[in-house]
Amino acid sequence: MAITPGPNNIASMNNAAGKGFKKGLPFNLGIGTGGFIIIILCALVSAALVGFVPKIQLPMKILGAAYMIYLAVRPFFPSQKHALKESAGTGSRGSRPLGDSSWGSFFAGIVLQVVNAKLMLYGLTTMSSFVLPYFTSPPVLAAFAFLMALTGFGSTLLWSASGAVFSKLFLKRALALKIIMGILLIYCAVSLFL
């Protein structure tokens, strides 16, 4: 599940395509850190609120799907900063370039995890189905959370490397890539409800 297209992997590829692999690492480290935090929280929630989890699942899916749709359409609308540059005649095309600096921060990677419904479903399902029935020790739960976050981090690095390797191709075909990545994000959002 960690290597399939999702908000983390698509955003990492998009970020590295515009900035390069090395400059995209803070974003990926944020994704890894945020992933670990969310999976730990999923373990705690699964252990403490086994009967309550189904009640919060739908609101989390809706919030996650809304954020994924926002990520899908965001590249097609100019930011206020870019619109001002364009009106000042600086030559900006008005749309956010791939790997815009607002994407590349460590904090942005963490924030992405807070609303990443795919990660939450992954954490809740894995912890409640495969870990908590057999282990309840906090250090063991933390170790499983770390392993799951590490797997996700490795996947984002792989997608990021793909973005960096194919960046020239992606830049030549930026509109097509934005459309494809947008469609994949919308698919991810819709698939939460299937």
N, C-alpha and C positions, 0 to 999 in steps of 0.2 A: 504494500500500500504506500510505503514511503517514497517509492521512485515513480509512481504514476503522476501524470500532470495534475497539479493542484496549485493553490495560490503561492506556496513557498517556491516550488520548482519553476513555475512560469516567471514569477517575479525575479528569481535569481538569474535565470537565463537572460531575461530582458535587461536586467541591471548590468550583467557582465558584457552583453553585446554592445552596450553604449560606453561602458567605463573600462572594460578589461577585467580579467580575472582577479588580479591583485587588488585593484581599487574597489572591487566589489566584495572583498572579504569582510569588511566591517558589517555589511548588511547580512551576509551569511552567518557570521558569528552571532549577530542579534537574533537571527532565526533559530540557531541552535540553542542559544541561551533561553529565549522565549519558549521554545519547544520543551526544554527540560522543565522549566517552571510550570508550564501548562500540564505536562504529563504528571508531575508530582501532585498538582492540584487535582487532576483527574483521579489519581490513586486515592487521595484523601476523600474526595467527594464520593467515589465508588464505595469506599470502606464505610463511611459515615452515613451516607444517605441512599442506601440501596433502593429503598422504596420511593424516594423523591426524584431520582434522576430522570425517570420518564416524563415528569412534569416540566422540567426545565429544558428538555431536549428540543422541543419544538421552538421555543423562543430563541435558543442558541442557533438552531438551524436557520431561522429567519434572519437573525442578525448576521450570521456568517454568509448566507446567500446574498444579502443586500450589500455587504462589503465586497464580495467577489464581483458582483455586477458593477459596483462603483469602480473597482480596479480595471474591469474590462472596458469601460467607456471613458475613463479618465484620460487616456492618451489622445483622444479625439477632440478634446476641448482645451483651448488655450488657457493657461493660468493667467491670473491678473498680472504677474510679473512679466510674462512673455508678451501679453497684450500691450503693456506699457512700452516695452522695448520696440515692438513692431510699430506702434504709433509714433515713436520717437525716431523711426527710420534707421534702426540698428541692423535691420536685415533679418530679424528673427522670423521664422515661418509661422509662428503663433502656436504651434502644438508642442507638447512636451517631447523632447528628444528621448530616445531610449537611454536608460540609465541616468535620468535627471538626478541632480544631487540630492533632492528631497527623498529619493528612493534609497540612496546608498548608505544611509546612516545605520549605525548599530541600533539606535532607538527605533527606527522604522521597522527593522526586522523583528524586534520584540513586539511592537504594536500589532504587526501583522498576525502574530500568534494569538493575541488576546481575542481576536474575532475570527480565527481560523476554525470554522466548524468541522472541517475534515480532520484536523489534528485532535480536536476535542472528542469527536466520535472514535477516532483511532485510540486515543488514550483511555476513554471510558470503556470501550469494548474490550480492548486488550487486557486492561487491568481487571475488570470485573469478570471476564470470561476465562482468562488464562493464568492470571497471577494471584489474585486475592483468594480464589478457592484453595490455594496450596500454600501461600506465604502471607504472613501479616506483619512480620518484623519491619519496622521503619527502615533500617539500613538495607534490607533486601528489596523493599519497595523502591527506595532511592536508586539502588543499583539497576533495577529493571527500567526505571524512568530514564536513567542516564544512558543505558543501552538503546532504548527506543529513540531518545533524542539524538544520540550519536548516529544511529542508522538514518534518521531524517536529515541530519547535517551532512552526512556523506552523499545523500541523494541531491541535496541542494548544491553541493560542490560539483557533482557530476553535471547537473543542468547548467550551472554557472560556467563550467569549463566548456561545455558545448556552445554556450552563448559567446564566450570569448573567442573560441576557435573559428566560429562561423560569423563573427561580427561584421566583416566586410560584406559578406553575402546578405546579412540581416540589414545592414545600413543601406545597401542598394535596393533592398526590397522591404523597406521599413513599413510602408503602408500595408503590404500583404501580411507581414509578420504581426503588426498590430491587430489586424482583422482576425488572423488565425488564433493568436493568443487570447484575444477578446472572446472569440467563440468558445475556446477551450475553458476559459474561466466561467463563462455563462453556463456551459455544459456542467462544470463542477458544481455550480450553484443549484442548477435544476436537479442534478443527480442526488443531492442531499434529500430530496423528497420522493425519490423513486424507490 
